[in-house]
Amino acid sequence: MDRTLIAGIVLTVLGLSGYLVGVVAPYPGRAFSITGVMVGITFLAISNATQPGESA
């Protein structure tokens, strides 16, 4: 598997988990979970993009 894909999956899952925990019990720095989700989704999009000249 591609490292970017793995990083995207991990960041998205950890970010969503942190968000859900933050909804139940607010903790300092919980806004960083949203940042983790955004970066994770970006990594997923980058890993699934095709290079110029490649067929999909």
N, CA, C and O atoms as a Tinker XYZ file with bonds, in Angstrom:
   224  protein
     1  N      0.832000   -1.182000    0.000000    73     2
     2  CA     0.000000    0.000000    0.000000    64     1     3
     3  C      0.880000    1.250000    0.000000    63     2     4     5
     4  O      2.028000    1.231000    0.443000    81     3
     5  N      0.328000    2.284000   -0.488000    73     3     6
     6  CA     1.015000    3.568000   -0.554000    64     5     7
     7  C      1.056000    4.215000    0.833000    63     6     8     9
     8  O      0.070000    4.183000    1.568000    81     7
     9  N      2.199000    4.798000    1.181000    73     7    10
    10  CA     2.340000    5.443000    2.502000    64     9    11
    11  C      1.365000    6.597000    2.678000    63    10    12    13
    12  O      0.874000    6.835000    3.781000    81    11
    13  N      1.082000    7.314000    1.595000    73    11    14
    14  CA     0.148000    8.431000    1.684000    64    13    15
    15  C     -1.257000    7.933000    1.992000    63    14    16    17
    16  O     -1.984000    8.555000    2.767000    81    15
    17  N     -1.639000    6.822000    1.391000    73    15    18
    18  CA    -2.954000    6.241000    1.654000    64    17    19
    19  C     -3.064000    5.790000    3.103000    63    18    20    21
    20  O     -4.070000    6.052000    3.762000    81    19
    21  N     -2.045000    5.120000    3.597000    73    19    22
    22  CA    -2.055000    4.654000    4.989000    64    21    23
    23  C     -2.121000    5.842000    5.948000    63    22    24    25
    24  O     -2.884000    5.820000    6.914000    81    23
    25  N     -1.325000    6.877000    5.684000    73    23    26
    26  CA    -1.343000    8.068000    6.537000    64    25    27
    27  C     -2.716000    8.727000    6.509000    63    26    28    29
    28  O     -3.198000    9.190000    7.543000    81    27
    29  N     -3.345000    8.777000    5.354000    73    27    30
    30  CA    -4.680000    9.364000    5.240000    64    29    31
    31  C     -5.717000    8.603000    6.032000    63    30    32    33
    32  O     -6.558000    9.199000    6.705000    81    31
    33  N     -5.657000    7.280000    5.951000    73    31    34
    34  CA    -6.608000    6.452000    6.697000    64    33    35
    35  C     -6.397000    6.627000    8.195000    63    34    36    37
    36  O     -7.355000    6.811000    8.945000    81    35
    37  N     -5.142000    6.569000    8.626000    73    35    38
    38  CA    -4.835000    6.681000   10.061000    64    37    39
    39  C     -5.258000    8.042000   10.604000    63    38    40    41
    40  O     -5.905000    8.116000   11.649000    81    39
    41  N     -4.903000    9.112000    9.909000    73    39    42
    42  CA    -5.263000   10.448000   10.382000    64    41    43
    43  C     -6.773000   10.656000   10.413000    63    42    44    45
    44  O     -7.294000   11.280000   11.337000    81    43
    45  N     -7.475000   10.142000    9.415000    73    43    46
    46  CA    -8.923000   10.291000    9.385000    64    45    47
    47  C     -9.573000    9.537000   10.535000    63    46    48    49
    48  O    -10.456000   10.070000   11.206000    81    47
    49  N     -9.148000    8.310000   10.765000    73    47    50
    50  CA    -9.730000    7.511000   11.853000    64    49    51
    51  C     -9.404000    8.119000   13.213000    63    50    52    53
    52  O    -10.281000    8.223000   14.071000    81    51
    53  N     -8.152000    8.519000   13.417000    73    51    54
    54  CA    -7.786000    9.137000   14.693000    64    53    55
    55  C     -8.512000   10.463000   14.901000    63    54    56    57
    56  O     -8.945000   10.766000   16.013000    81    55
    57  N     -8.645000   11.246000   13.845000    73    55    58
    58  CA    -9.349000   12.518000   13.951000    64    57    59
    59  C    -10.812000   12.338000   14.285000    63    58    60    61
    60  O    -11.356000   13.063000   15.119000    81    59
    61  N    -11.459000   11.370000   13.637000    73    59    62
    62  CA   -12.866000   11.099000   13.943000    64    61    63
    63  C    -13.034000   10.577000   15.361000    63    62    64    65
    64  O    -13.984000   10.940000   16.055000    81    63
    65  N    -12.120000    9.733000   15.785000    73    63    66
    66  CA   -12.171000    9.220000   17.161000    64    65    67
    67  C    -11.999000   10.354000   18.166000    63    66    68    69
    68  O    -12.733000   10.433000   19.151000    81    67
    69  N    -11.036000   11.223000   17.919000    73    67    70
    70  CA   -10.820000   12.365000   18.799000    64    69    71
    71  C    -12.014000   13.295000   18.834000    63    70    72    73
    72  O    -12.340000   13.856000   19.880000    81    71
    73  N    -12.668000   13.460000   17.695000    73    71    74
    74  CA   -13.857000   14.312000   17.639000    64    73    75
    75  C    -14.987000   13.716000   18.469000    63    74    76    77
    76  O    -15.648000   14.425000   19.227000    81    75
    77  N    -15.206000   12.418000   18.326000    73    75    78
    78  CA   -16.280000   11.766000   19.084000    64    77    79
    79  C    -16.015000   11.810000   20.582000    63    78    80    81
    80  O    -16.938000   12.023000   21.368000    81    79
    81  N    -14.775000   11.613000   20.978000    73    79    82
    82  CA   -14.428000   11.720000   22.400000    64    81    83
    83  C    -14.643000   13.156000   22.870000    63    82    84    85
    84  O    -15.117000   13.377000   23.984000    81    83
    85  N    -14.301000   14.125000   22.038000    73    83    86
    86  CA   -14.472000   15.526000   22.396000    64    85    87
    87  C    -15.921000   15.945000   22.524000    63    86    88    89
    88  O    -16.234000   16.868000   23.277000    81    87
    89  N    -16.816000   15.278000   21.796000    73    87    90
    90  CA   -18.245000   15.569000   21.927000    64    89    91
    91  C    -18.754000   15.092000   23.280000    63    90    92    93
    92  O    -19.555000   15.770000   23.923000    81    91
    93  N    -18.290000   13.930000   23.706000    73    91    94
    94  CA   -18.737000   13.352000   24.979000    64    93    95
    95  C    -18.088000   14.061000   26.161000    63    94    96    97
    96  O    -18.774000   14.430000   27.114000    81    95
    97  N    -16.784000   14.251000   26.109000    73    95    98
    98  CA   -16.047000   14.857000   27.224000    64    97    99
    99  C    -15.063000   15.883000   26.664000    63    98   100   101
   100  O    -13.985000   15.516000   26.196000    81    99
   101  N    -15.427000   17.163000   26.710000    73    99   102
   102  CA   -14.528000   18.191000   26.175000    64   101   103
   103  C    -13.146000   18.152000   26.831000    63   102   104   105
   104  O    -13.027000   18.000000   28.047000    81   103
   105  N    -12.120000   18.291000   26.018000    73   103   106
   106  CA   -10.745000   18.294000   26.514000    64   105   107
   107  C     -9.964000   19.375000   25.773000    63   106   108   109
   108  O    -10.334000   19.747000   24.659000    81   107
   109  N     -8.887000   19.886000   26.375000    73   107   110
   110  CA    -8.087000   20.927000   25.716000    64   109   111
   111  C     -7.458000   20.404000   24.421000    63   110   112   113
   112  O     -6.916000   19.299000   24.390000    81   111
   113  N     -7.531000   21.183000   23.384000    73   111   114
   114  CA    -6.913000   20.803000   22.122000    64   113   115
   115  C     -7.772000   19.933000   21.237000    63   114   116   117
   116  O     -7.278000   19.383000   20.253000    81   115
   117  N     -9.042000   19.792000   21.560000    73   115   118
   118  CA    -9.886000   18.897000   20.763000    64   117   119
   119  C    -10.114000   19.411000   19.346000    63   118   120   121
   120  O    -10.508000   18.638000   18.473000    81   119
   121  N     -9.879000   20.685000   19.101000    73   119   122
   122  CA   -10.032000   21.231000   17.751000    64   121   123
   123  C     -9.014000   20.629000   16.785000    63   122   124   125
   124  O     -9.236000   20.630000   15.574000    81   123
   125  N     -7.910000   20.119000   17.305000    73   123   126
   126  CA    -6.912000   19.494000   16.436000    64   125   127
   127  C     -7.436000   18.211000   15.799000    63   126   128   129
   128  O     -6.890000   17.760000   14.792000    81   127
   129  N     -8.480000   17.618000   16.365000    73   127   130
   130  CA    -9.052000   16.423000   15.750000    64   129   131
   131  C     -9.668000   16.766000   14.397000    63   130   132   133
   132  O     -9.596000   15.965000   13.465000    81   131
   133  N    -10.273000   17.945000   14.280000    73   131   134
   134  CA   -10.829000   18.370000   12.998000    64   133   135
   135  C     -9.707000   18.588000   11.984000    63   134   136   137
   136  O     -9.853000   18.253000   10.809000    81   135
   137  N     -8.604000   19.143000   12.438000    73   135   138
   138  CA    -7.448000   19.320000   11.560000    64   137   139
   139  C     -6.943000   17.967000   11.076000    63   138   140   141
   140  O     -6.589000   17.819000    9.906000    81   139
   141  N     -6.909000   16.980000   11.965000    73   139   142
   142  CA    -6.490000   15.633000   11.584000    64   141   143
   143  C     -7.392000   15.032000   10.524000    63   142   144   145
   144  O     -6.917000   14.377000    9.596000    81   143
   145  N     -8.694000   15.253000   10.657000    73   143   146
   146  CA    -9.639000   14.743000    9.660000    64   145   147
   147  C     -9.403000   15.427000    8.312000    63   146   148   149
   148  O     -9.380000   14.764000    7.276000    81   147
   149  N     -9.229000   16.740000    8.324000    73   147   150
   150  CA    -9.011000   17.468000    7.067000    64   149   151
   151  C     -7.721000   17.025000    6.377000    63   150   152   153
   152  O     -7.704000   16.823000    5.163000    81   151
   153  N     -6.654000   16.877000    7.139000    73   151   154
   154  CA    -5.380000   16.445000    6.558000    64   153   155
   155  C     -5.493000   15.003000    6.068000    63   154   156   157
   156  O     -4.963000   14.666000    5.009000    81   155
   157  N     -6.178000   14.152000    6.831000    73   155   158
   158  CA    -6.364000   12.765000    6.420000    64   157   159
   159  C     -7.125000   12.643000    5.116000    63   158   160   161
   160  O     -6.748000   11.861000    4.243000    81   159
   161  N     -8.201000   13.417000    4.979000    73   159   162
   162  CA    -8.976000   13.385000    3.736000    64   161   163
   163  C     -8.143000   13.920000    2.573000    63   162   164   165
   164  O     -8.237000   13.415000    1.455000    81   163
   165  N     -7.340000   14.930000    2.834000    73   163   166
   166  CA    -6.455000   15.455000    1.789000    64   165   167
   167  C     -5.457000   14.395000    1.341000    63   166   168   169
   168  O     -5.234000   14.219000    0.143000    81   167
   169  N     -4.856000   13.688000    2.293000    73   167   170
   170  CA    -3.926000   12.610000    1.941000    64   169   171
   171  C     -4.625000   11.512000    1.147000    63   170   172   173
   172  O     -4.051000   10.970000    0.202000    81   171
   173  N     -5.858000   11.180000    1.521000    73   171   174
   174  CA    -6.604000   10.169000    0.771000    64   173   175
   175  C     -6.839000   10.628000   -0.664000    63   174   176   177
   176  O     -6.705000    9.839000   -1.600000    81   175
   177  N     -7.187000   11.896000   -0.840000    73   175   178
   178  CA    -7.412000   12.421000   -2.187000    64   177   179
   179  C     -6.122000   12.415000   -3.002000    63   178   180   181
   180  O     -6.134000   12.078000   -4.186000    81   179
   181  N     -5.020000   12.785000   -2.374000    73   179   182
   182  CA    -3.734000   12.800000   -3.076000    64   181   183
   183  C     -3.326000   11.387000   -3.478000    63   182   184   185
   184  O     -2.821000   11.177000   -4.581000    81   183
   185  N     -3.540000   10.425000   -2.597000    73   183   186
   186  CA    -3.112000    9.057000   -2.896000    64   185   187
   187  C     -3.951000    8.421000   -3.992000    63   186   188   189
   188  O     -3.480000    7.520000   -4.686000    81   187
   189  N     -5.191000    8.877000   -4.159000    73   187   190
   190  CA    -6.061000    8.298000   -5.177000    64   189   191
   191  C     -6.010000    9.039000   -6.505000    63   190   192   193
   192  O     -6.648000    8.617000   -7.469000    81   191
   193  N     -5.266000   10.130000   -6.571000    73   191   194
   194  CA    -5.146000   10.889000   -7.817000    64   193   195
   195  C     -4.266000   10.121000   -8.797000    63   194   196   197
   196  O     -3.301000    9.468000   -8.399000    81   195
   197  N     -4.600000   10.202000  -10.051000    73   195   198
   198  CA    -3.790000    9.535000  -11.071000    64   197   199
   199  C     -2.771000   10.519000  -11.621000    63   198   200   201
   200  O     -3.024000   11.722000  -11.686000    81   199
   201  N     -1.637000   10.004000  -12.010000    73   199   202
   202  CA    -0.583000   10.816000  -12.599000    64   201   203
   203  C     -0.950000   11.127000  -14.049000    63   202   204   205
   204  O     -1.680000   10.357000  -14.674000    81   203
   205  N     -0.458000   12.241000  -14.595000    73   203   206
   206  CA    -0.727000   12.542000  -16.005000    64   205   207
   207  C     -0.221000   11.409000  -16.901000    63   206   208   209
   208  O      0.912000   10.949000  -16.760000    81   207
   209  N     -1.058000   10.980000  -17.799000    73   207   210
   210  CA    -0.679000    9.915000  -18.711000    64   209   211
   211  C     -1.092000    8.531000  -18.242000    63   210   212   213
   212  O     -1.036000    7.579000  -19.022000    81   211
   213  N     -1.508000    8.393000  -16.981000    73   211   214
   214  CA    -1.969000    7.100000  -16.484000    64   213   215
   215  C     -3.453000    6.946000  -16.791000    63   214   216   217
   216  O     -4.204000    7.921000  -16.802000    81   215
   217  N     -3.855000    5.724000  -17.036000    73   215   218
   218  CA    -5.277000    5.478000  -17.254000    64   217   219
   219  C     -5.932000    5.133000  -15.926000    63   218   220   221
   220  O     -5.326000    4.502000  -15.060000    81   219
   221  N     -7.163000    5.553000  -15.784000    73   219   222
   222  CA    -7.859000    5.344000  -14.512000    64   221   223
   223  C     -8.422000    3.993000  -14.378000    63   222   224
   224  O     -9.035000    3.678000  -13.358000    81   223
